[in-house]
């Protein structure tokens, strides 16, 4: 059993537990907690029962006749109307703890439903981190296949490929298309594939729109759909102006390396160290690990990237309040100062910044005021 970094036992309040499908939300709950009532809204019978009459929730809880209760509602976004009953129970019986899981916050936002008015904390579960994998961690396999639990534990390579292809075809191309609220299914399907090729790139919405054959406003909406359904996240450029941040061209990262490979049709492609695809995958891996670990460790940090008009770029800017870390990501084991022009440019204009090159060097060193760190050492700093 892989021990997850998110410990649900230490939280006494009700909670939303969000995460993409198959990252292990249900497994984590069932193996670490003992729910008194478990409602799975993916079950057609349960879904029909509660969608017809949400008040049944209060009646079911009353029937249990226990002072303290743990009630789990899986995939709450399928029946958002249940949240009114949840809040009603919270008001009448504060000793009842709810865990409401979901793979999409979009339906809840779109429905404008009651989000419990701050009475429930929000937690996220991600694919496995390198710390969670521990002795099972295989760097080459992670870069190629990602860390969705069911993929990691599958040892047969052909089966891994089939599972990832199935994930993309049955989940992304069917369920997410429903989220898109579009009749143009071929365009959204093409967009999904292009989103994987644009992974980690600065987005040019007009260019993508031309390739897909729809307008740029719709392309932006599609990216927001992927973000709201937890299948990726948007990274904005570094700036002190909030307005400038919103109108600038962002980057987009998919939530898992294996899903990105499957969408590109590159699962059978070997990643060769020193090649551009290897470098891109290494950058993607570092960005994902940083986001996951910051979340689990409850460190408040703003993530962004930096790019000048002449093309100087820093892969990741981390803002911890007034402290700024400028982080360049290089897959090389022997990076040189000449490889990090963007980082050197950034620290000239921001004198108090902590400058780091995350790479695969064997041991850390400093050159030109920049710390060159093995990626494992960097993760321990977060």
C-alpha angles and dihedrals in degrees: 000000000000112000111227122219092226107085108196093184093073093060115085098177126081113269149194110228109198128184141130119278116284098017089118107262095140093041091051092051095046095046098044104030138041109224117203090208126020118191116188109194091189085071105091094217093051091045094052092044096054098034090057093048118011090180087075087081093067091045092050092051092048090051091058088065096200127135097222119035139177112206121186122196111189119210094004092181089075090068109021091169088076089072090076089057090046091055091045090055091046090056095047098036113024090174090072112095119206128200110195113189126196143169093202133042090181098082091050092050093043093050090052088223129166108282091193096263096261094310092120127055120228122233132176131212117202136187112283121296125219088253092055092047091050107158091009091061111121110179098201092047092049093051090051105034105021126219110282100144097237090051094047095052093048106094098185109091094208091051090049090054092049093048093051092046089050091049091054096043101041101032109028099033096042112027097033090048086060089055090052091066089212133133089205095088095160091055093050091047090052090046090055091056092046091049088063093051089048091050108134093005127117103261121241102190095190093054092048090047091054091051093048094040099236135097124282093243089062091048090055090050090051091055090050088052091055090049094047091049089052094243093122144342138237119238115202126206119264114263137138090229115084091200093051089050092056096048096045125093109269134199126240129213126191115229096243137033094219093052089051090051092048093050090051091048090238104121092116092048113105116226109229117204110244094028122115093245090054091051092050092049091049090052091048090050093051093047091050094047092050092051093047096046094046088052095048093044091048093232112160106226135149114225121208141137134236130229132163128209090255092056103260106147141183114200098216137015116191118195116196098181104291093349115095127196118193109202127191116190120213126171091206122109089213110037119177132211087251089063094060104053092142093054092049090049092051096051091051088065097035107047099179096053124121103232118206136174109202109205145134098274113144094231134015122259140168125234126170091353091303123119114225106203136181105245091243091057091049092053090055090058094059 
